[in-house]
Structure formats: C-alpha cells, structure tokens
C-alpha cells in the first residue's frame, strides 16, 4: 500500500496557475512551473492532478495544460489526453491537441473520435 500523500508540490502548481484568471502570468510561467514544480511531482501528486483537472475552471485547465506540455512526461501526456477527451471547454480541448502535437505525442484513434463527435 502506498502511504504517500499529496504535498507542497501540488500546492505550488496551484499557486503558479493562480487563484483567478486575473492572476499574474507571463510567457515563461508555464515553462517555469513545468521545470521547477512538475518535475518534483510524486505519484500521488499526478493522481490528484488527474482527478482534479476537470473540476477546475477553463483558465486553470489551459494554464495547467501549457505546463504539462512543457513537462512531457508520461503522466503529463496522459492528463493532457484526458483533458482532450473530457474537458467541457472546446478551446481547452483545442489547446490540448496543440500541446500533444508540439510534444510529438501520438493521438490514438480513441482520442480523436469523441472530439469530432462534438463538432459534427
């Protein structure tokens, strides 16, 4: 059994993403959070992010996807794919497609069909 708990690293990611859409950001925020926070994530942090991302507002999902795109770990790519399939925000899903393309991550057919269904 894994007794690992979600720690300060997840809180740091939330801080970098911001408490509102007006929270300060710059062009380096996503890359910085990927290289200083996400790389320290433990399994429980990744699990929490995966379970929480779809409960967050649009700006939060988009900022998180940008950071995950800079991280490019297997866990990050998996969360981007989940957002691509399940986010209620079409702009967020488009951003997820962009980040997967930028990361040269394959988008399996199971990820493509549900997206096009929404646009038909």
C-alpha positions, 0 to 999 in steps of 0.5 A: 500500500502506498502511504504517500500523500499529496504535498507542497508540490501540488500546492505550488502548481496551484499557486503558479496557475493562480487563484483567478484568471486575473492572476499574474502570468507571463510567457515563461510561467508555464515553462517555469512551473513545468521545470521547477514544480512538475518535475518534483511531482510524486505519484500521488501528486499526478493522481490528484492532478488527474482527478482534479483537472476537470473540476477546475475552471477553463483558465486553470485547465489551459494554464495547467495544460501549457505546463504539462506540455512543457513537462512531457512526461508520461503522466503529463501526456496522459492528463493532457489526453484526458483533458482532450477527451473530457474537458467541457471547454472546446478551446481547452480541448483545442489547446490540448491537441496543440500541446500533444502535437508540439510534444510529438505525442501520438493521438490514438484513434480513441482520442480523436473520435469523441472530439469530432463527435462534438463538432459534427 
